[in-house]
Amino acid sequence: EIVLTQSPAILSLSPGERATLSCRASQSVINYLAWYQQKPGQAPRLLIYDASNRATGIPARFSGSGSGTDFTLTITSLEPEDFATYYCQQRSSWPPLFSFGPGTKLEIK
Amino acid sequence: EVQLLESGGGLVQPGGSLRLSCVASEITLRNYAMSWVRQAPGKGLEWVSGISISGVNTYYADSVKGRFTISRDNSKNTLYLQMNSLRAEDTAVYYCATLLMSYFDSWGQGTLVIVSS
């Protein structure tokens, strides 16, 4: 079973600042790594898939990088609507099983 | 815009059963593998189960294996999750989502399941 860890658990920043969120896998997930944003009372929204591809309609200030076991989600200049919880998610090769990281809460400083 | 609408949640006693449904609009479900993901109150996301486009192949998290059954009726554009032997720890919002190879693309708004006596 592949376990994902995310750091930090809570990130306090101001609008306009740069956010860097980390996700580490207990073993290689190649590039089968996705990032989601979730706001209270809402369903998760796909941001990044296959480590570095932005989903449809996602602003360019969101970017993903990494491969193997270490991945990063970067938000270059925070907008007020970006304050939310972010989850990473992986898929194992076979059988296709999935898991999520515990999340990083991005809060306004 | 893809719309997925879950239903069937509610209050059930421990040991009881529920069947969740997920109906799609604006898309044809038969073109997508699908999954269920849940979120306990105040907690993170947990993948529950997945099903192939044909419905032949199904996959489960260890926490629900043997108790939950995922299925689909492509003629009705509907995904199901039959949940038996429910436990308090199954209390969560259950989301259905389209599965594209390695990630979950479109999500429903969720249906709340509460397991309590």
Boltz contact constraints between the chains, C-beta under 6 A:
constraints:
  - contact:
      token1: [A, 32]
      token2: [B, 102]
      max_distance: 6.0
  - contact:
      token1: [A, 34]
      token2: [B, 103]
      max_distance: 6.0
  - contact:
      token1: [A, 43]
      token2: [B, 95]
      max_distance: 6.0
  - contact:
      token1: [A, 43]
      token2: [B, 107]
      max_distance: 6.0
  - contact:
      token1: [A, 43]
      token2: [B, 109]
      max_distance: 6.0
  - contact:
      token1: [A, 44]
      token2: [B, 107]
      max_distance: 6.0
  - contact:
      token1: [A, 46]
      token2: [B, 105]
      max_distance: 6.0
  - contact:
      token1: [A, 49]
      token2: [B, 103]
      max_distance: 6.0
  - contact:
      token1: [A, 87]
      token2: [B, 45]
      max_distance: 6.0
  - contact:
      token1: [A, 91]
      token2: [B, 102]
      max_distance: 6.0
  - contact:
      token1: [A, 95]
      token2: [B, 59]
      max_distance: 6.0
  - contact:
      token1: [A, 96]
      token2: [B, 59]
      max_distance: 6.0
  - contact:
      token1: [A, 98]
      token2: [B, 47]
      max_distance: 6.0
  - contact:
      token1: [A, 100]
      token2: [B, 44]
      max_distance: 6.0
  - contact:
      token1: [A, 100]
      token2: [B, 45]
      max_distance: 6.0
  - contact:
      token1: [A, 102]
      token2: [B, 44]
      max_distance: 6.0
  - contact:
      token1: [A, 103]
      token2: [B, 44]
      max_distance: 6.0
